[in-house]
Amino acid sequence: MEKVLIEKLDHQGRGIGRLNDKIIFVNNALPGEEVNVEITLEKKKFYEGKVIDIIKESNERIESICPYFYECGGCDLLHLSYENQLKFKQNKVIEILTKYSKIESIETKIKDIIPSNNIFNYRNKVTFQVEENIGFYKRKSYDLIPISKCLLITETMNELLNIIKDNFDLSTFDKVIIKDMENGQIMLSIYLHEPKEIDKIEQILASKVQSLNIYVQNKLYKTIGESNIIAKLQNFKFLISSEAFFQVNLNQTVKLYNKVLEYTDL
């Protein structure tokens, strides 16, 4: 175990300190904190480590509202307030543009980030990994963290998660993808490595979604209901298929596109 003073955050939200004349990256550590660290990876020019305990805590540290935060690899900054998360992201933009552009005094030209109205429950898509249990992978590994609720997704998606968790033999499942466009349009895609429980999946889940897609060994086996669902962005409607990419935060997408229209003055 080594004592490290955290100087700043890298662009992944990891704390950066120095140890034995090398940089060390430490998950869940904040600038100004003094922490005891266990080395998890040693390279020629850097270390990676994890916090064992905090000797001196940052005034900006908050208690994460998510019980899985310190294990799950889905979120990086839940130990910071949303206001401080935005500051971190804005500084990240300034640092990148300062390094790679020739624009002088870039920090005076960057406007404040337009915040989201919803800090949680904003994602319209989630991918759950399944290995006997259902959840997310631990950071930088394929170790599964079983979960019963994710704060980033809608309540409907969490309800479907628990229906799947409580009613099926998950040993036949590979992954589960849910899309919820928050206008009554829900798509559920279940990936199996063998064609078991298909009748049960249809019986329990088909009535709860507009589109149910069942894949076996990554090939579409059956679609029940609609082949597409509809996403609405203001006056526009988009058809979303099971494998389509779409922005995961609908409200922020509208703000982004409106800002582009404002600046371009088309």
C-alpha positions in Angstrom: 0.0 0.0 0.0 1.3 3.4 -1.0 0.4 7.0 0.1 -0.4 9.3 -2.9 -1.4 13.0 -3.1 -3.9 13.5 -6.0 -3.0 16.6 -8.1 -5.8 16.6 -10.7 -8.2 14.5 -12.8 -7.4 12.9 -16.1 -9.9 13.0 -19.0 -11.4 9.7 -17.8 -12.1 11.2 -14.3 -9.3 9.3 -12.6 -7.2 11.0 -10.0 -3.6 11.7 -11.1 -0.7 11.7 -8.6 3.0 10.8 -8.6 4.7 7.7 -7.1 8.4 6.8 -7.5 8.9 9.4 -10.2 6.0 7.9 -12.2 2.5 9.1 -12.8 -0.2 7.0 -11.1 -3.9 6.9 -12.1 -6.3 6.3 -9.3 -10.0 5.6 -9.7 -12.5 7.4 -7.3 -9.8 9.9 -6.1 -10.2 13.7 -6.2 -7.7 16.6 -6.5 -6.3 17.6 -3.1 -7.0 14.2 -1.5 -4.3 12.1 0.2 -5.1 8.5 -0.3 -3.7 5.1 0.5 -3.5 3.2 -2.8 -3.1 -0.4 -3.8 -1.2 -0.8 -7.1 -3.2 -2.7 -9.6 -1.0 -2.3 -12.7 2.6 -1.3 -13.2 4.0 -0.1 -16.6 7.3 1.4 -17.6 6.0 5.0 -17.4 2.9 4.8 -15.1 1.0 2.9 -12.4 -2.7 2.3 -12.0 -4.2 1.9 -8.5 -7.3 1.8 -6.4 -8.1 3.7 -3.2 -7.9 1.6 0.0 -8.7 4.5 2.3 -8.8 8.3 2.2 -6.4 10.0 4.6 -7.4 13.6 3.7 -10.8 14.1 1.9 -11.6 16.7 -0.7 -14.3 19.3 0.2 -15.9 18.5 -3.2 -16.4 14.8 -2.5 -20.0 13.7 -2.0 -21.4 10.3 -1.2 -22.5 8.5 -4.4 -26.2 7.9 -4.5 -25.6 4.7 -6.4 -24.7 1.6 -4.3 -22.8 0.1 -7.3 -20.7 3.1 -8.1 -17.4 1.9 -6.6 -17.5 -1.4 -8.5 -19.6 -0.8 -11.7 -17.8 0.6 -14.7 -20.8 2.6 -16.0 -20.2 5.9 -14.2 -17.0 7.8 -13.3 -18.0 11.0 -11.5 -20.8 10.2 -9.0 -18.5 11.2 -6.1 -18.8 14.8 -7.5 -21.8 17.1 -7.5 -23.4 17.7 -10.9 -22.1 21.3 -10.8 -18.6 20.1 -10.3 -19.0 17.4 -13.0 -19.8 20.2 -15.4 -16.7 22.1 -14.4 -14.6 19.0 -14.9 -16.0 18.6 -18.4 -15.6 22.2 -19.3 -12.0 22.2 -18.2 -11.5 19.0 -20.2 -12.6 20.9 -23.4 -10.3 23.9 -22.5 -7.3 21.6 -22.0 -7.8 19.7 -25.2 -8.2 22.9 -27.3 -5.3 24.6 -25.6 -3.1 21.6 -26.4 -4.1 21.0 -30.0 -5.2 24.4 -31.3 -3.5 27.7 -31.8 -6.4 29.7 -30.4 -5.1 32.2 -27.8 -6.9 32.6 -24.4 -9.2 29.7 -25.3 -10.7 29.6 -21.7 -12.3 33.1 -22.3 -13.9 31.8 -25.5 -15.6 28.7 -24.1 -19.1 29.3 -23.0 -20.7 27.5 -20.0 -22.0 24.0 -20.6 -25.8 23.8 -21.1 -26.8 21.5 -18.2 -29.3 18.7 -18.4 -32.7 19.0 -16.8 -32.4 15.4 -15.6 -29.3 14.2 -13.9 -30.7 10.7 -13.6 -33.2 8.6 -15.5 -32.3 10.2 -18.8 -30.8 7.3 -20.9 -33.2 5.8 -23.5 -31.0 2.8 -24.1 -29.2 0.3 -21.8 -27.2 -2.9 -22.4 -27.2 -5.4 -19.6 -24.6 -8.2 -19.6 -25.7 -11.7 -18.5 -23.7 -14.5 -16.9 -26.1 -16.5 -14.6 -26.9 -13.0 -13.3 -27.7 -9.7 -15.0 -25.9 -6.4 -14.6 -22.9 -4.5 -15.8 -19.2 -5.4 -16.0 -16.8 -4.2 -13.4 -14.5 -1.4 -14.6 -11.7 -2.8 -16.8 -12.8 -6.4 -16.5 -15.4 -9.0 -17.5 -16.5 -9.6 -13.8 -20.2 -9.1 -13.7 -21.8 -6.8 -11.0 -25.4 -7.9 -10.5 -27.8 -5.0 -10.2 -31.5 -4.5 -9.5 -31.7 -0.8 -10.4 -29.7 1.6 -12.5 -30.2 5.3 -11.8 -29.4 6.5 -15.3 -32.3 4.7 -17.0 -36.0 5.0 -16.9 -38.2 3.3 -14.3 -39.8 1.3 -17.0 -36.4 -0.1 -18.0 -35.7 -1.0 -14.4 -39.0 -2.8 -14.1 -38.2 -4.9 -17.2 -34.8 -5.6 -15.7 -36.4 -7.1 -12.6 -39.0 -9.0 -14.5 -36.2 -10.7 -16.5 -34.1 -11.2 -13.3 -37.0 -12.9 -11.4 -38.6 -15.0 -14.1 -36.0 -16.6 -16.3 -33.1 -19.1 -16.3 -30.4 -16.6 -17.2 -27.8 -19.3 -18.0 -29.2 -19.2 -21.6 -28.9 -15.4 -21.9 -25.9 -13.5 -23.3 -27.2 -9.9 -23.0 -30.3 -7.8 -22.9 -30.8 -4.4 -24.6 -33.7 -2.1 -23.7 -34.7 1.1 -25.6 -37.4 3.4 -24.0 -38.3 6.5 -26.0 -40.5 7.7 -23.2 -43.6 8.1 -25.4 -44.9 4.6 -24.8 -42.4 3.1 -27.3 -40.3 0.4 -25.8 -38.0 -2.1 -27.6 -36.6 -5.2 -25.9 -33.8 -7.3 -27.5 -32.8 -10.5 -25.9 -29.6 -12.3 -27.0 -29.5 -16.1 -26.3 -26.7 -18.6 -26.9 -29.2 -21.4 -27.2 -32.9 -21.4 -28.2 -34.3 -22.1 -24.7 -37.1 -20.3 -22.9 -38.2 -18.5 -26.1 -41.9 -19.4 -25.5 -41.7 -18.2 -21.9 -40.0 -15.0 -23.0 -42.8 -14.3 -25.5 -45.5 -15.2 -23.0 -44.1 -12.9 -20.2 -42.6 -10.0 -22.1 -44.4 -9.5 -25.4 -47.3 -7.6 -23.9 -45.0 -5.2 -22.0 -43.2 -3.8 -25.0 -44.0 -2.6 -28.6 -41.1 -4.6 -30.1 -39.6 -7.8 -28.8 -36.6 -9.1 -30.7 -35.1 -12.5 -29.8 -31.6 -13.3 -31.1 -29.9 -16.7 -31.0 -26.1 -16.7 -31.4 -26.3 -13.1 -32.6 -28.8 -13.9 -35.4 -32.3 -12.5 -35.3 -34.5 -15.5 -34.5 -37.9 -13.8 -34.1 -39.5 -10.4 -33.8 -42.8 -10.1 -31.9 -44.7 -6.8 -32.4 -43.3 -3.9 -34.3 -39.9 -4.1 -36.1 -39.2 -0.5 -35.2 -40.2 2.0 -32.5 -40.7 5.7 -32.8 -38.6 8.4 -31.1 -39.8 12.0 -31.1 -37.6 15.1 -31.1 -39.8 18.1 -31.1 -41.7 18.0 -34.4 -39.7 15.2 -35.9 -40.2 11.4 -35.6 -37.5 8.8 -36.1 -37.9 5.1 -36.7 -35.5 3.2 -34.4 -34.5 -0.4 -35.2 -33.0 -2.9 -32.8 -29.5 -2.2 -34.1 -29.7 1.5 -34.9 -27.6 4.1 -33.1 -29.6 7.0 -31.6 -28.6 9.7 -29.1 -29.2 8.3 -25.6 -30.4 11.6 -24.0 -33.4 13.0 -25.9 -33.7 16.3 -24.0 -30.0 17.2 -24.4 -30.2 16.2 -28.1 -32.9 18.7 -28.7 -30.8 21.4 -26.9 -27.8 20.5 -29.0 -29.6 20.6 -32.3 -31.3 23.9 -31.4 -27.9 25.4 -30.5 -26.5 24.3 -33.9 -29.5 25.9 -35.6 -29.0 29.1 -33.6 -25.4 29.4 -34.5 -25.8 28.5 -38.2 -28.8 30.8 -38.6 -30.0 28.7 -41.5 
